[in-house]
Amino acid sequence: MTAVRTVLALAAAVLLSACGGGTGTPNLFNLEQPGNGPDEFAILPPRPLELPENLAELPQPTLGGSNRTDPQPNADAIVALGGDPGAAGGIPAADGALVAHAGRLGTSPDIRGQLAAEDLEFRRDNQGRVLERLFNVNVYYKAYADQSLDQQRELAFWRSRGARTPSAPPAQPGE
């Protein structure tokens, strides 16, 4: 009789543990906000105040104009990647030939929107089986398995051709 109670207690514990998590639990594959609260990534702190060398050379303030302490994330990203925000498109003159060659077959100004729509359609087509959807099983890796890079095979490929690979991800168990 105690064995039956033990089995029933274990079965109840397993069933109840499957109820954890819920849809409000954030994870790395679901980047949407779980609620209607503020988005902490949308808040950009202002730059620190700086005292110019000559106060007489300060420009006149303009109503609704920009401020030297206003955040400029696009220009900051261009500078961080080695570009010149004052150049056309933030591309340094030394990289103009590279950019021209990369865009020789044309570019799409709406590439991000197009890729987002295609990815949404792909994810809708690869939502998983009925029980995976019912129990909210993450099928991210399975859906994108055909598009993922086998890091160890790629490492072996380049090393066999004499390419220097000073660092590489360690092999995962079972690889």
Rosetta constraint file for C-alpha pairs under 8 A:
AtomPair CA 1 CA 5 HARMONIC 6.48 0.50
AtomPair CA 2 CA 6 HARMONIC 6.08 0.50
AtomPair CA 3 CA 7 HARMONIC 6.17 0.50
AtomPair CA 4 CA 8 HARMONIC 6.13 0.50
AtomPair CA 5 CA 9 HARMONIC 5.99 0.50
AtomPair CA 6 CA 10 HARMONIC 6.15 0.50
AtomPair CA 7 CA 11 HARMONIC 6.10 0.50
AtomPair CA 8 CA 12 HARMONIC 6.08 0.50
AtomPair CA 9 CA 13 HARMONIC 6.16 0.50
AtomPair CA 10 CA 14 HARMONIC 6.20 0.50
AtomPair CA 11 CA 15 HARMONIC 6.18 0.50
AtomPair CA 12 CA 16 HARMONIC 6.09 0.50
AtomPair CA 13 CA 17 HARMONIC 6.04 0.50
AtomPair CA 14 CA 18 HARMONIC 6.45 0.50
AtomPair CA 15 CA 19 HARMONIC 7.06 0.50
AtomPair CA 16 CA 20 HARMONIC 7.46 0.50
AtomPair CA 21 CA 25 HARMONIC 5.74 0.50
AtomPair CA 23 CA 34 HARMONIC 7.79 0.50
AtomPair CA 24 CA 34 HARMONIC 5.16 0.50
AtomPair CA 24 CA 35 HARMONIC 7.72 0.50
AtomPair CA 25 CA 34 HARMONIC 7.23 0.50
AtomPair CA 26 CA 30 HARMONIC 6.46 0.50
AtomPair CA 26 CA 31 HARMONIC 7.40 0.50
AtomPair CA 26 CA 33 HARMONIC 7.76 0.50
AtomPair CA 26 CA 34 HARMONIC 6.76 0.50
AtomPair CA 27 CA 31 HARMONIC 7.18 0.50
AtomPair CA 29 CA 140 HARMONIC 7.29 0.50
AtomPair CA 33 CA 37 HARMONIC 7.79 0.50
AtomPair CA 33 CA 39 HARMONIC 7.50 0.50
AtomPair CA 39 CA 43 HARMONIC 7.39 0.50
AtomPair CA 44 CA 71 HARMONIC 6.54 0.50
AtomPair CA 45 CA 71 HARMONIC 6.92 0.50
AtomPair CA 46 CA 69 HARMONIC 5.62 0.50
AtomPair CA 46 CA 70 HARMONIC 5.53 0.50
AtomPair CA 46 CA 71 HARMONIC 5.42 0.50
AtomPair CA 47 CA 68 HARMONIC 7.93 0.50
AtomPair CA 47 CA 69 HARMONIC 4.64 0.50
AtomPair CA 47 CA 70 HARMONIC 6.40 0.50
AtomPair CA 47 CA 71 HARMONIC 6.25 0.50
AtomPair CA 48 CA 69 HARMONIC 6.47 0.50
AtomPair CA 49 CA 69 HARMONIC 6.40 0.50
AtomPair CA 52 CA 58 HARMONIC 7.90 0.50
AtomPair CA 54 CA 58 HARMONIC 7.47 0.50
AtomPair CA 61 CA 65 HARMONIC 7.44 0.50
AtomPair CA 62 CA 66 HARMONIC 7.90 0.50
AtomPair CA 66 CA 70 HARMONIC 6.74 0.50
AtomPair CA 72 CA 76 HARMONIC 6.08 0.50
AtomPair CA 73 CA 77 HARMONIC 6.02 0.50
AtomPair CA 74 CA 78 HARMONIC 6.30 0.50
AtomPair CA 75 CA 79 HARMONIC 6.24 0.50
AtomPair CA 75 CA 85 HARMONIC 5.34 0.50
AtomPair CA 75 CA 90 HARMONIC 7.84 0.50
AtomPair CA 76 CA 80 HARMONIC 6.08 0.50
AtomPair CA 77 CA 81 HARMONIC 6.20 0.50
AtomPair CA 78 CA 82 HARMONIC 6.42 0.50
AtomPair CA 78 CA 83 HARMONIC 4.96 0.50
AtomPair CA 78 CA 84 HARMONIC 6.49 0.50
AtomPair CA 78 CA 85 HARMONIC 6.04 0.50
AtomPair CA 78 CA 90 HARMONIC 6.17 0.50
AtomPair CA 79 CA 83 HARMONIC 5.00 0.50
AtomPair CA 79 CA 84 HARMONIC 6.02 0.50
AtomPair CA 79 CA 85 HARMONIC 6.61 0.50
AtomPair CA 83 CA 90 HARMONIC 5.56 0.50
AtomPair CA 83 CA 91 HARMONIC 5.59 0.50
AtomPair CA 83 CA 92 HARMONIC 5.52 0.50
AtomPair CA 84 CA 90 HARMONIC 4.93 0.50
AtomPair CA 84 CA 91 HARMONIC 6.18 0.50
AtomPair CA 84 CA 92 HARMONIC 5.69 0.50
AtomPair CA 85 CA 89 HARMONIC 7.29 0.50
AtomPair CA 85 CA 90 HARMONIC 4.44 0.50
AtomPair CA 85 CA 91 HARMONIC 7.66 0.50
AtomPair CA 86 CA 90 HARMONIC 6.26 0.50
AtomPair CA 87 CA 91 HARMONIC 5.90 0.50
AtomPair CA 87 CA 92 HARMONIC 6.36 0.50
AtomPair CA 87 CA 93 HARMONIC 7.85 0.50
AtomPair CA 91 CA 95 HARMONIC 6.45 0.50
AtomPair CA 91 CA 96 HARMONIC 6.62 0.50
AtomPair CA 92 CA 96 HARMONIC 6.60 0.50
AtomPair CA 95 CA 99 HARMONIC 6.31 0.50
AtomPair CA 96 CA 100 HARMONIC 6.09 0.50
AtomPair CA 97 CA 101 HARMONIC 6.12 0.50
AtomPair CA 98 CA 102 HARMONIC 6.18 0.50
AtomPair CA 99 CA 103 HARMONIC 6.19 0.50
AtomPair CA 100 CA 104 HARMONIC 5.98 0.50
AtomPair CA 103 CA 107 HARMONIC 5.92 0.50
AtomPair CA 110 CA 114 HARMONIC 6.20 0.50
AtomPair CA 111 CA 115 HARMONIC 6.03 0.50
AtomPair CA 112 CA 116 HARMONIC 6.08 0.50
AtomPair CA 113 CA 117 HARMONIC 6.19 0.50
AtomPair CA 114 CA 118 HARMONIC 6.27 0.50
AtomPair CA 115 CA 119 HARMONIC 5.99 0.50
AtomPair CA 116 CA 120 HARMONIC 6.10 0.50
AtomPair CA 117 CA 121 HARMONIC 6.29 0.50
AtomPair CA 118 CA 122 HARMONIC 6.18 0.50
AtomPair CA 119 CA 123 HARMONIC 6.09 0.50
AtomPair CA 120 CA 124 HARMONIC 6.17 0.50
AtomPair CA 121 CA 125 HARMONIC 6.27 0.50
AtomPair CA 122 CA 126 HARMONIC 6.23 0.50
AtomPair CA 123 CA 127 HARMONIC 6.01 0.50
AtomPair CA 123 CA 143 HARMONIC 7.50 0.50
AtomPair CA 126 CA 143 HARMONIC 5.78 0.50
AtomPair CA 127 CA 133 HARMONIC 7.04 0.50
AtomPair CA 127 CA 139 HARMONIC 7.02 0.50
AtomPair CA 127 CA 143 HARMONIC 7.75 0.50
AtomPair CA 128 CA 132 HARMONIC 5.74 0.50
AtomPair CA 128 CA 133 HARMONIC 6.24 0.50
AtomPair CA 128 CA 139 HARMONIC 6.20 0.50
AtomPair CA 128 CA 143 HARMONIC 7.91 0.50
AtomPair CA 129 CA 133 HARMONIC 6.28 0.50
AtomPair CA 130 CA 134 HARMONIC 6.01 0.50
AtomPair CA 131 CA 135 HARMONIC 5.98 0.50
AtomPair CA 132 CA 136 HARMONIC 5.76 0.50
AtomPair CA 132 CA 137 HARMONIC 4.81 0.50
AtomPair CA 132 CA 138 HARMONIC 7.55 0.50
AtomPair CA 132 CA 139 HARMONIC 7.71 0.50
AtomPair CA 133 CA 137 HARMONIC 6.27 0.50
AtomPair CA 139 CA 143 HARMONIC 6.00 0.50
AtomPair CA 140 CA 144 HARMONIC 6.33 0.50
AtomPair CA 141 CA 145 HARMONIC 5.70 0.50
AtomPair CA 144 CA 148 HARMONIC 6.29 0.50
AtomPair CA 149 CA 154 HARMONIC 7.67 0.50
AtomPair CA 150 CA 154 HARMONIC 6.20 0.50
AtomPair CA 151 CA 155 HARMONIC 6.07 0.50
AtomPair CA 151 CA 169 HARMONIC 7.49 0.50
AtomPair CA 152 CA 156 HARMONIC 6.18 0.50
AtomPair CA 152 CA 169 HARMONIC 7.98 0.50
AtomPair CA 152 CA 171 HARMONIC 6.71 0.50
AtomPair CA 153 CA 157 HARMONIC 6.12 0.50
AtomPair CA 154 CA 158 HARMONIC 6.35 0.50
AtomPair CA 155 CA 159 HARMONIC 6.09 0.50
AtomPair CA 155 CA 165 HARMONIC 7.64 0.50
AtomPair CA 155 CA 168 HARMONIC 7.42 0.50
AtomPair CA 156 CA 160 HARMONIC 5.95 0.50
AtomPair CA 157 CA 161 HARMONIC 6.67 0.50
AtomPair CA 158 CA 162 HARMONIC 6.56 0.50
AtomPair CA 158 CA 163 HARMONIC 5.37 0.50
AtomPair CA 158 CA 164 HARMONIC 7.83 0.50
AtomPair CA 158 CA 165 HARMONIC 7.82 0.50
AtomPair CA 159 CA 163 HARMONIC 5.27 0.50
AtomPair CA 159 CA 164 HARMONIC 6.71 0.50
AtomPair CA 159 CA 165 HARMONIC 6.99 0.50
AtomPair CA 171 CA 175 HARMONIC 6.38 0.50
